[in-house]
Amino acid sequence: MNVLILGSGGREHAFAWKLSQSVGLGHLFIAPGNAGTSQHGKNIDLDTGNYPEVKEFVLSEDVGMLVVGPEVPLVDGIHDFFKADPELSKVMVIGPVKAAAMLEGSKDFAKEFMKKYDIPTAAYATFTSDELGKGLEFLKSMKPPYVLKADGLAAGKGVLICSTIEEAEKELIAMLRDAKFGKASQKVVIEEFLKGIEISCFVLTDGKTYKILPSAKDYKRIGEGDTGLNTGGMGSISPVPFAGPEFMQKVEHQIIAPTIRGLIDEGLEYKGFLFFGLINVEGDPYVIEYNVRMGDPEAESVIPRIKSDLLQHFIAVGDGTLAQEHLLTDPRFATAIMLVSGGYPGAYEKGKDIHGINDVEGSIVFHAGTSRDEKTGVISTNGGRVIAVTSFGESMKEALRQSYVNASVIDFEGKYFRKDLGFDLKFL
């Protein structure tokens, strides 16, 4: 089967790396891809937001499966476009339809869904610009810190945690009245703050049944000790030591199963990855957010731990036969350390030559923001998050040690990476 992956980051490189190992794979295409994905398939210069252009390519190359990496095409309805077109309707799409993708596309929709299906989450209220006064009054009824979430997609920047009522009021006004996040903050969800440790859980579902993938812990803030600005992710660790059988049983029974049942009851077609951003509050899981795709940088530690044939699992998702699949995982720890450009997540420069990739031993290098000069073969930086270095180990400490060794082997001007991943988890 010929497969087209949409996206250009570390998640998409992890997909390409894993799918290229399948005996059932024909040609693999990645649009637009990066310097790393080109090692496993052919990068295609497509405007992934131009669905007629995507259609033309899919038909010309006899593509049988579309794997959608990022959230925007799903929230925009690319799966619906394929379903509605007689020439594309038989192409398997890994990713939900637009109505189901609102679990990520609208924080208010997600909170209403969780409330309806009794899925544990923080108490909340939602306000529009016309209700700014009510929102400010609601803030006064809450205890600090205050959590404000832009309702729509805001490229990971739409969640604010404010320590004082003055800061919260200022930010709520900026979001609702001054459109701080554009259309994304036409509505704002104000949430109760939950104190605990976060964990990412994932399932692959065909809309009827599901397979639980390995858990992961990602690190969003730029500074060590989880300080500074939020980023797209500075690395990840899988599995999460505290997510033992008892905790994961709670996750499945209280969160995963009712979410899948709710999607079925609502008639929302869901085929693909479902990401549960959870927080462990004194041993009980609560949902912080849903994502309707695989996480990044979690993919760079989770996907390598899948030992079975990912393409076969994807085909089963498309066929609705996932229940018959046996998903096998590597019991070892996998850790992914993200190397980022100097200045990220603020202003940073691109085009810095990258050295040492071929000197890496004992780790997997997943490209994120990279490009390759076709004439010289030189690989250079092309984004804020540049490369993830993933390693296995019998313990988390061993895996991290190996990743850090190779994080130092790779070099480019302005390179930065956090040196404290796992600081909040017990070394095993």
N, C-alpha and C positions, 0 to 999 in steps of 0.2 A: 504493500500500500504506500502511495506517495502522500507525504505529510507536509503541511505548511504550518509553521509556528509564527505567531504574530508577537513581536516584541524585540527588545534590544538589550536587555539587562542580564544580570547574573542568573536570574530565574530561568530565562530562556536558554542560556548556555547550559544550565543544568538539565533542562528538558532535552536539548539537542544531544548532549553527552550521553544521556541514558537511552533515548530512543534509537540512537545510532548503534546500540548494542543489540537491538532486536533483529532476529532472523527474518521477521515478517516485514521489515522496512524496505520500501523501494527507494525512491528519491526523497531526500529531506531538504526542505526549503525553509529559510528563516527570513522574515521581513520586519525590519531592515537588518536585524542581527548586529553582530559586532566582530572584532578580530578573532574572538574565541569560537564563536558559533561556526565560522567558516572552516574550522578544522573537522567538522562533523557533517556538514551539508553545504548548500549553496545559499549565500546571502542574496536577497533580492531587494532592489531599490523600489519599494512600493509605497504609495501613500495609503497607509493602513486605515485612514479615515475615509478614503474614497472607495466605497463598497463596489461600485461598478468596475473599478480598476482591479480590485481584489478578485471579483468574479471572473473577469477576463483571464487573469493569471491562473486561477483554479481550474478553469475549463481547458485552457491551452496546455496545462501540464498534467491533466488527469489526476488532480489532487483528490484523495478520498477522505481526508481528515484535516480539519482546521483546529489547531490547539491555540487558544487565546490566552496569552500570558497576562497582560495588564487589565485593569478594571474598566478603563474608559470605553473600549469598544463594546464590552458586555453591557454596560449601563446605557450606551447609545443604541443597542439593539442589533448587533451584527448577527447574532444567532437567529433573530426573527427575520432578518433580511434573507438569510440562507433558506430558512423554512418556507418563506413565501414565494421563492423563486423556483419554478418547476425544474430548471436546469441545475439547481444547487441543492434541492431538498434532500437528496440522498447522501450528500456529503456529511459525514459525522462532524459535529461541532462540540468540542470540549469546552464547556462554559454554558451558563444558564441563559434563558431568554430574558428579555429586558425587564419584564414584570417581576421575575424572581431576583434579578440583579439589584432591585431596589433595596434588598437587605444591606447592600453596601452603598447604593446610590442615594439613600435617604436615611439619616439617623432616626428621624421621627417614625418612618415606616418600620424600621427595625425594632424600635422600642415598643410600638403598638403591637407588632407581631409577637414579641416576647411576652408582653402583658396578656395578650389573648390566649397564648398557649402555656402560660404559667411557667415561663423559663426564667430562672433567677438572674436579675440584673439590678442595677442601681435605681433608686427612686428618681423620678424626673418630671419635668414639665417642658412643653414646647411653646415658643412664642414667635410671632411674626413682627414685622416692623410696625404694624398698626397696634401691636400689643406691647410696645416697649415699656410703657408705664407699668403694666402688670408684671412684666419680666423683672423690672427693678424692684417691685414690691416683693416678688417671689424670692429674690436673692436675700432680702432682709429676713426671711423666714428660715433661712438655711444657716448651717454652721460652716466656717471655713475649714479647709480650702474649698474653692468653688470651681466646678468643672463646666466649661462652656464648649459646646460642639456645634460647628456649622453643620447644617442639615445635609448639604450636598457634598460632592467630591471637591476637595481642596488640596489635592496633591500631598496629602499627609500633614498639612499645616493647619488644619481647621479645628484642632482641639487645644484649648487653653486651660491651664490650671492656675487659678489666681489665689494668692495667699491671703489677700485682704478684701473687704467689701468694696473699698474705694477702687481697687484695681479691677475687680469683677464688674462694677458698674461702668467704669470707663470702657472696658473691652466689650461689654454687651452693647453699649451705645455705638461703638466703632463697628461692630458686626451688623447690627440691625439697621441703624440709621445711616451710617457712612459706608456700608457695603464693603467692609474690610476684606472679605473673601469673595467679593462679587456675588454672583447668583447663588453661590454655595451657602451664603449666610443670609438669604432672604428669610429663612427660618433658623432659629437657634434652639438647641436642646440644652437645658440647664439640668445638671445631674448631681446627685449625691456623690461625694467623694468616698471611694472604697479604699481602705488601706490593706495592702497585702503584696504578694509577689506575682508578677504576670507570667503567663504561659500561653504559647500558641498551640492549638490543636487543630488537626486537619482531617477531613474525610474526603474520599472519592465516592461519588454517588451517581447512580443511573436514574435517580428520581424515585426509585422504589426501595432499594436497599443501599447499604453503604459499607465501605471498608475504612477502618480507622487507621490513619497513617501515624508514623512516629511523631511524638510531641517535640517541641523545640522551645528554646528561650532565646529571644532576640534582644539586642541592646540598641536602643534608639538614639540616646543622647550622645553628643559629640565628645563630651569630656569624661574622664575617668571618674568612677564613683557615681555614674549616671548624673552628671552635671552638664550644664550648658544647653545649647539649642538642640531641638529635635532634628533628626536626620532621617533618611530613608532606611537606615539600619547599619550599624557598625560591626555586625557579626551575629552569629547564632551558635547554639549548642544543642545537640540532640543525642540522647533523650534528656528530659529534665529530671534530675534526681528525685525531687519530691513527688513526681507524678507516678506513684506506685499503683498497684492494682486497685486498692481501696479508693483512692482519689479518682482514678480513671473510670471506675465503675459509676461514681457519682456523676462524672462528666457525661458519660454515655446515657445514663438513665434520666438525668435531670435536664440535660441540654441537647445532646446530639439527637437522640431518638425523638423527643418532642418537636425539635426543629424540622426533621424530615417528615414527621407525621403532619405538622402544620403546613408545610409546602404542598403535600399531597391534598390535604383538606381544602386548601385555598386554590387548588387547580393550577399551581405554578410549576411549570416544567423545569426541572433542574437536572442537568447532566454536566458533571465536572467536579472541580474542587470546591469545598466549602471550608472556610477558615474561621475558627472560633478564637477570637482574642479574649482570653479569660484572665481572671485574677483569683488567686487562692487566698480567701479570707478565713484564716483560722481553720483550714482544712476543708472549706466549702467553696466550690467554684461558682463564680458569677460571670456573666457575659459583659465584656466591655464593648465589643463590637463584632460584627460579622464582616468578613471580606468574601467576595464571590470568586476568588481565584487563589492560586497558591501564593504563599507569602514569599517575600524577598527581604532579608537574606536567609530566611528559614529554608527555602528550597535548596540552598547550597549545602546544608547539613542534613536535610531530610531525604532528598532525592537519592543521594549516594547510598543511603542505608536501605533502599528498596532493592532487594536481590532478585525479585521476580521480574517478568517481562512487562515493562510499563506500557508498551504499545498494545500488547494483548489486553491489558486491563482497560486501556482507553477504548479499544474495539468493543469490549464487553459493556462499557458505559454506553456507547452508541447503540448497541444491540439490545440493551436492557437485560443483560445476562450476568451482571456483576456478581450476583449471589453465588455463581458457580466458580468464581475465581478464588485462587489461594494466593494472598499477598504475603510474600516472605520478606522479612527484614533482618538486617545485620544486627546482632546484639551489641556490637561495639559502639562506643561513643564516636560521634563525628562533630568536629568544631570548624566553623568557618570564620576567618578573620578578614575584615574588609579593609583594604587599603584605599584611602581617599585622597583627593587633591587638596593641596594647601589652600586654606580659606573656606573650604566647604564646612557647613551648608550655606555659607554666605557667598560672596563673590570669589571666583577661582578662575584660573587660566587653564585652557586646553592646549593640546599639541605638544605636551612634554614627552620626550622619548622614554620608553620603558626598557629597562635592562634587567637581565637575570632570569627571565621566565624559563629559559631552557636549562638553567642551572638548578631548578627546583627538583628535589628528590624526596620521595615519600609523602607527597601531598598532591592534591588535585588543584589545578589553577582554573578558576571560573572567571571569565571576563565579564565586566559589567559596562563601564564607560571606556571602551577602547576602540581604536580604528587602526587599520593597516594600510600603509602606502602600497598600492599595487605594483608600483615600479621598483621600489627599493626593498619592500618587505618589512620595513620598520614599523613597529607597533608603538602607538602613542596614546596619551590620555585623551578621552573625548567625553568626559563627564565628571561629576563630583565623586561618585563612588566608582572606583576604577577596576579593582580586582579583588576577588575573594579567594583566600587560600584555605582549602579544606583538607583536614587530616583525620584519620581514624586512630583510636587508641582503646586499650582495654579499660582505661579509666579516663575520666574527663581531663584530669591533670596531664596524662600522657598525650592525649590528642591535642590539647592546647599547646603543650611544649613543642610538638612537631609543627603545628601551624605557625607558631611564633618564630621558629627557626627559619622557615621558608619565607615568612613575611619580611624577614631581614635580608634575604637573598635577593628579592625583587626590589628594584630601585627606580625612582623617577623624581625629578625636581619637585620639592614640596610634599613628598609622600608623608602621610600621617596614618597611624592606626592606634586604636586603644590597646593598652597593654594589660588591662585588668578584667577581661571577659571571664565570667564565672565567679567574680568576686562575691556575689550574693548567693552562691550555691555551694553546698557542702561538697568538697572534693571527695570523690569515690575512687 
